Amino acid sequence: MKATKTPKRSRPTKLKVPLPRAREGRRLSPGIIRLDYERATGYMVRLAYKLTKTGYRPKFRAYFSDVKYGGKQKALAAAEAWLDAVTRTGKAPKLPRG
C-alpha cells in the first residue's frame, strides 16, 4: 500500500527585516516620518539601524517627495509599498529616477 503525502501547511512568511515597534496614537507606519519644510515636503522611510564608528545609521532609507509622486497620499502609498517590499525581501527595491 502506498503512503499518501499530507499537504504541507503554509506558514506565514517571516519578515526579513523587523519593523520598529509602533507607538500609540501614531497614524504612520513605524519607520515612516513626514517632512514639511520649505524645500522638502514628503515622506522619509528609515529602517534597520546599524552601528558605525560615528553612531547608528539606517541600513535602508528612501525619500518620497509629494511633487514627484503627485501629492501627499500617493507619496505615502509609495512609501508604504517600499517599506513592505523591504520587510518582505530584506533588499531595497529600485526607486524610479526622476
Secondary structure, 3 states (H helix, E strand, C coil): CCCCCCCCCCCCCCCCCCCCCCCCCCCCCCCEEEEECCCCEEEEEEEEEEEECCEEEEEEEEEEEHHHHCCHHHHHHHHHHHHHHHHHHCCCCCCCCC
